[in-house]
C-alpha cells in the first residue's frame, strides 16, 4: 500500500499493564482501523469503541 501510518499501532496496542490480555492484529487490520479514523473524521476513541478495542488507559 505504500502509506506508512503510526496511528494504527497506537490505536491497537492497548495498555502496558494489560499485557497478559493484549491481542495481536494483522498489519491490514491496523491500516483499516487507521483509515476509519482518517477517512471519517471521527476520533480514535470513537473508532476504537466501534471495533471493541480499548483506545487507551
N, C-alpha and C positions, 0 to 999 in steps of 0.2 A: 504494500500500500504506500510506502514512501513517506508517510507522515509519522513523525515521532511525537508522542504525547506523554507528558508527565502525569497528567490528571488521572488516568485510569489506575495507575499504581497507588496513588494516594487514596483514591476512592475505594479501592477494593482490598487494601491490606488489613484494615481493621486495627484494633488496639494492640499495643505491645504486650500488655499484661494478659490478654486473652489468647496467647499464642497456642494454647492447647486446643482451642476451638477454631483456630484460623482455617479457613477454606482456601483452596487454591483455585485460580481461574486461568483459563487459556488467554493467550495474547489477543485472540479475536474477540473474546467476551469483554476484555478490558477496553479495547478500542470501541466496541459498540456502546459500552456504558459511557465512555467519554463523549462519544458523538451524541448521545441522548442529551447530555448536558449542553454541549456546544450548539447543537442544532435547534434545541427547543428554547434556549434561554432560561431554563429552569436552574435552580441551584443544585449543587452536588447532593445536599441533604434530601431534596425532593426526589431526585432520581434514585438515590440510594434506598429510600423508603419504598419506592415503586418496585425496585429489584429485590427487596428484602435483605439489603446489605446495611450494616452499621457504618455510617459515614465517619464517625469519629468518637472520641471519648469525652 
